[in-house]
Amino acid sequence: MNKSKKIIIRVWAMLMLSFVFVGCTNQNISNAGESISILFVGNSHVRTGNVPGQLQELANLHGIELAYVDVSINGFGLDGALRDNAIREMQNGNFDYVVMQQPAGRGGRVTADVDGFFNNIRTFSEIVRENGAIPVLYYPMWMGVDGQPNEELHTIFSEMFKQAAYENDIILTNIGDVWVYAHRTIQGISLYARDGIHANHEGAFLAASVFMATLFDLQVENIPNGSVIDSVPMLNILTIMVFLSVIIFTLYRYAKKQPLHMKKSLIIIISLVLLQVMSLFPHVFLFIEGSNRLLLLYAIIFGLLIFVLYSTYNFVRIVFIDKQSLNIAKRYNFYVAVCCAIYALTFIPVLELRNPLYMGNNAVALVQVVLSFFDLF
């Protein structure tokens, strides 16, 4: 193995160790105490930003042992496959609360089936009670305009959810109103994901804090002090680290007056740029904002895709163009496979060890906003 290949492996090893360090400094805090079980039934507004996972961590910080099951399906309401999945879970499990989310609109307008909105909530809340759980209605934020809430639509949806909660005598987690209040209170706050529709990691933390304050007891002194790095999506950190590794390797080759292999570096950089472009759609690619298993699955799939494409390129170039032996092509492809495997493995310490709870600079301020809102109303 030549020196350049050794350096590549060492750089990747350093990256993996750095991710393990980040994960180990954010391990889950588990406290013995009250035990609660929650079923989440909704769509992408539940899953994006990992609202259930953040609520679980907040509960742990307050001495509550919380377990949850999330059966949410992107784009669904409380009917069809989503309802069937939820009923099976309720029949097989023993839940204290069932959080249900029914879309009140799509595409920037109020739903055309307003009666269906109220009927689905009424029917589903009855099913929840029949299964011995307490129904909780989840009112999420609504799509924004230039990073700010659409307050006109918010006013309409707020009344719809409040009416549904009142008519069915169910608990309302009023994230929508708190969302608007937070934007008015905290200067320059950004709670939307890049698509302007869903919550980012910070916005999901706000939602989890509202759940905590509504169902249990939220205390600002239990919120850990955060840092800037905790508020950065992990995908961006991975991308920056790989960019740095490409730059270091390029400078090394230049200093040794060796060929720079610009084509290979360009392929890596283009792949990373495409990865970032895909992050513009967090409602489709939920790994961007916190869905851990999907993130790992995507890392594996993306690594396999790179391996297949680049191995095919190597095989054709070496065997048919350069007229070299098949063994050389196999050796090159082995190196590609190792790099792809390392790429996927770097996600594991991040997923398994890193606390899903947002702990950025605005964490305490957001909790204070939630508590202030509850004091007002």
N, C-alpha and C positions, 0 to 999 in steps of 0.2 A: 504494500500500500504506500503510495507516494505521499509527500508532505501535504500537498493541497487537499487530498482526500481526508487525511488525518485532521486537518484544520476544520474542514466542513463538519466532521463528526463531533469535534470538540465544541464548536459553536452551538450545534444543536443540543449537545449535552448540557451546556450552560443555560440554554433557553429552557430546557425541561426543568433544571434545578431551580431556575428563577420562578417558574410557574408553581412548582411544588412549594416554594417559600411563600408565595402570595397566598396559596391555598391554606397552608398551615397556620398562617396568621389570622385566618378568618374561619376557624372551625365552629361548627354549630354548638350552641350552649344549651344544654339540656338540664332542666331543673325538675326535681320531683315535686308534684303538687297536683292540682286539679287536672283531670283528664277529660278532654273534649274531642268529639269526632264530628267532622263536617263534610258534607257532600256538596261539591260545586257543580252546578248544572247551568252552562251558559255557552258562550262562544269565544271569539278571539279576544274580547275585552277582559275575559277572565284569565286567559292563558298568556297573552302578551305582557311581558314584564314579570311573569310568575307571581301573580297576586296571591294565590294560595300558599306558595312557598314563603313569601315574605310575611304573610300573616302568621304562619307557623313559627317563624323565627321571632317575631314580635311577641307572640304568646310565650315562647320559651324564656325570653328575657324578663317576662312578668311572672314567671313561676307557674305557667300553665302548660301542661303536656297536651299538645294538640296534634291530632292525626287527621289527615284529609284524603279524600278521593276526588279526582277531577275527571268528569266525563264530558267536558265541554267539547263542542264541535264547531269549527269556524263557520260563521254565517247562519247558524241555526237558531231557532226560537224554541219555546217550550212545547214542541209537538214533534211528531214523526220519530225519526231514529233517536234523537236526543232524549225525548220523553221515555221511549222504550228502554234505552240504556240506563237511564236514571232509575226507573222502576225496578229493573233487575238488581241494581246496586242496593237500593233501599230494602228489597226483600232479602238480600243476602247479608246485609250489614245492619248494624245498630247505630244510627246517626243521631246526634243531639240536635244538629241544625242541618237544614238543606238550603243552600244559597241558590236562588234561581234568577236567571237573567232573561228577559224577553225584549228583543229589539223593538224600539218605538219608532224607528225610521231607517231609511236607507238612502244613500246617494245624496245626502244633504237636504232631505225633505221628510216630512212626517209620513208614517206608513199609511197606505191607502186602506188598510184593513184595521181601523181603530177598534172595532168590535172584537176582532180576533185577538188583538193585544190584551184586552181585558178578560176575554174568555179563557185564553191560555193560562193567564196568571191565576184566575179563579179555579180552573180545573186542576192545575198542578198543585196549588196550595192545599186543595182538598186531598189529593193523593198523598202529599207529604204528611199531613195530619193522620191519615189512615194508617201510615207506616210508623207512627209514634214519634215523629220528629217535629221540630219547630221550623216553619217556613220563614225564610229571610229573602226579601226582594232586593236585588242588586241594581241600583240606579247608577250606571257609569257616566263618565263625562261624554260629551258629544264632540263631533269633529270640529276642528278649529279653523280659524281664518288667520293666516300669517302667524301661526304659533299662539294665537289667542282664542279663547272660547267663542263660539257663535252664540252670543247671549240671547238672540231672538229665538232660535230654535231651543236653546236650553230652557227658556221660560215655559215653552209649550210642553216639553218633555217632563220638566219638573212637576208640573201640575198633573200630568198623566200618571206618573209613578206614585205621587202622593195620593191621588184618588184611588188607584188600584190597591195601595197598601191600606188605606182607610176602609174601603169597601170589604176587604177580605180579612181585616184585623191581623195583619202580618207586619213583622219588623221590616223597616226600610233602612237600608244603608245608603245614605244620601251622598254618594261620592260626587254627583253632578254639581250640587250646590256648593260643596266644599271646594271643588275644583275651581269654580268661578271665584269664590272668595279668596282662594290662595293666589290666583293671578292678580287680583286687586290689591292684595296685602303685601306680597313679596315682590319687590322691584326686579324685573328682568328674569323672573322664574321661567323655566322651560320644562313643561311636563309632557309635551307631546313627542311621540316618536317621529321619525323622519317623514312618514307618510301624512302627518297632520291629522290623523284619525285616531290612532291608538295611543296608549300611554307608553312613555319610555320607562326605564328602570326607576327613575325618580317619581314619575307619575303613578306607577304601580305601588310604590312605597306609600304614597299619599292614600291610595285606595285601601291598602292593607291597614293603614293607621285608622281610617274611618271605620273599617270592620272591627278593629280592636276596640275603639272607643264605643262603638254601638253595642257590641255583644259582650264585652268584658270590661276592662278598665285600663285606659292608656295613661301612662305616667312618663313625663318628659325626662325624669331623672334616670329612667331605665334605658334610655337610648344611648348607645355607645358613640363616642366621638369618632368621626370619620376622617377620611382623607380624600384628596383629589382623585387618586387612582381608583378608589372604590366607585366613583361615579362615572368612570369611563367604560363603555361596553367592552367586554373581553375580546370580542372579535377585532376591535380597533387595536387593542394592545398586541394581539397576535400578529396583526398585519405590520405594525410598526417594528416589532422585533424581527420579523422576517426581512423587512426592508433593510434594517440595520445589518443583518447577517450578510445580505447580498452586497451592501456597500463595503463591509469589512473584507469580504472575500475578493471583491474587485480591486480594492486598494492593495491587498496583499499580492495579487497577481501582477499588478502594475509595478509594485516595488521590486518584485523578482524578475521583472521584464519577461513575463510569461504571457502567452495569449490570453485575452480577457474573456473569451467565449461570450461575447455580447448577446449572441442569439439565445443562449440558455438563460442568461440573466433577464433578457427582455421577456421571455416566456413566463418566468416566475413573476415578474412585475405586472405583466398583463393579467395573469391569473388573480393576483391580489387585488388589482383594480376592479376586476369583474366581481370579486367577492364583496367588495365595498359597494358596488352598484346594486348588488342583490339585497344589501341591507336597507335599501330604500323601501322595501316591501315587507315590514315586520309582521304584517298580518298573514302573509304567506309563509315567510321563513321565520318562524317563531324563535329560532335559535339566537337571533340577534339580541333579544331583550330578556332572555332568561329561561327558555325551555331546555333544560339540561340534556335530557336524553335525545331530543331532536338535534341539538347541537353536536353531540358526539356522533350520532348517525350521519349527519351531514358531513362531518369531518372525514368519516370513513368513506362515504360515497364519493366525496370530492377527491380524496386521495386515490381511490381506485380509478376514477376517471382520468386523473393525471397520469397514473401508471399505464393504463391501457393506451392512451393517446401517445405518450412519449415513448413507450416501448415499441409501438408500431412504427413510429418515426425512426427510432434507432435501428430496428430490424431492417427496414427498407434501405436506410442510408448506408449501413455498414455492409450488409450482405449483397445488395444489388447495385449500389452506386460506388462505394469504396472498394467493393470486391474483396472484402476481408472475410475471415472465417466466421462460422456460426457461433463458435465459442466466445469470440470477442463480443458479438452482439448480446449473448446471454449474460456476459459479465457486466456490460453496461446496463442491461435491464435489471440486473440484481441490485446495482447501486441505486437505480431509480426506485425500485421496490422498497429498499431500506429507507430512503428519504421520505417516501409516501407514508410508510408505517410510522416513522418518527413524527411526521406532521400530524397524523391522527392521534398518536399517543400523547402528544403535548396537551391535548384537550382533557385527558383523564384527571390529572391532579386538579385542574381548574374546576371540573364538574363535581368531583367527589368531595373535595376538601373546602372549596371556597364557599363561604356563607352567601346564600342567595339574597340576603337582606341588603338593601341599599344603605350605605353608610357614608355617603358623600357629605359635602360641606353644608348642604341645605336640610339634612335629616332632622336636626333638632328644631329648626325654624318651621318645617312642615308639621311636625308634631304639635308645636305651639299654635300653629294656625288651626289645626283640627280641634284642639282643646278650646281655643278662643271661639271658634264657630259654635261648638256645643254649649258654651257658656251663654252665647247670644240667643240661642234658640232652646 
